[in-house]
């Protein structure tokens, strides 16, 4: 019913930048919060940044000042601008969105398939 597709991952040197994109499609009535998460090898998945449909944002402490989350409500999309990347940012990055598929439905969290970000020299 609803699909989230991420793009923009890749290999970057320490100190470099990447911009991740995530587009939601399908049966979408409304979207509330959208978020980015990441999972490094051998670690739990962690929340990186969130943004509400009003544009309020929140970040994990270790990405504050380096990452910026934004969204385009008309395009049902969320973005993550990552600057000053460090090797410890290496992970698979996932987007998520709380989506209502109809006027009488509840919000359900959907996930993308993930995109790999590798920070290495």
SVG drawing of the C-alpha trace seen along z (x, -y; Angstrom):
<svg xmlns="http://www.w3.org/2000/svg" viewBox="-13 -24 55 32">
<polyline fill="none" stroke="black" stroke-width="0.4" points="0.0,0.0 2.8,-2.4 6.4,-2.3 9.3,-4.4 12.4,-4.5 15.7,-5.9 18.5,-7.1 21.8,-9.0 24.0,-6.7 27.5,-5.8 31.2,-6.0 32.6,-9.3 35.9,-10.4 35.9,-11.6 34.9,-15.2 32.8,-14.9 29.0,-15.3 26.1,-13.3 22.4,-14.0 19.9,-11.2 16.5,-11.3 13.4,-9.3 10.1,-9.4 6.9,-7.9 4.3,-6.7 1.2,-4.6 -2.1,-5.0 -1.3,-8.1 -3.9,-10.2 -1.6,-12.0 1.8,-11.7 2.8,-12.9 6.4,-12.5 9.1,-11.4 12.5,-10.2 15.9,-8.8 17.5,-5.9 20.7,-4.0 22.1,-0.7 25.8,0.0 27.2,3.6 26.7,5.4 24.8,2.5 21.1,1.7 19.2,-0.5 19.2,-4.1 17.2,-7.2 19.2,-9.9 16.7,-12.7 13.0,-13.4 10.8,-16.1 7.1,-16.7 4.7,-17.8 5.0,-21.3 8.7,-21.2 9.9,-20.7 13.1,-18.8 15.1,-16.7 18.5,-15.1 20.6,-12.5 23.4,-14.2 26.2,-12.8 24.9,-14.3 23.7,-17.7 25.4,-20.5 26.4,-18.2 23.2,-16.7 20.1,-18.6 16.7,-16.9 14.1,-18.6 10.9,-17.5 8.8,-18.4 5.2,-17.7 3.9,-18.2 6.3,-15.5 5.9,-13.2 9.6,-13.3 12.2,-13.6 15.9,-14.5 19.0,-14.2 21.9,-16.5 25.0,-15.0 28.1,-17.2 31.4,-16.6 31.0,-12.8 33.0,-10.6 33.9,-6.9 31.5,-6.2 28.7,-7.5 29.1,-4.4 25.8,-2.5 22.7,-1.5 20.3,-4.5 16.6,-4.0 13.8,-6.4 10.4,-6.0 7.1,-7.8 3.8,-7.7 1.2,-7.3 -2.6,-7.3 -4.0,-5.6 -7.6,-6.8 -9.7,-9.3 -10.8,-6.6 -7.4,-4.8 -4.8,-5.1 -1.2,-6.2 1.1,-3.3 4.8,-3.5 6.3,-2.4 10.0,-1.8 12.3,-2.1 14.7,0.6 17.8,-1.3 20.7,-2.8 24.4,-2.2 26.6,-5.1 30.3,-4.3 32.8,-6.9 36.3,-5.8 39.6,-7.1"/>
</svg>
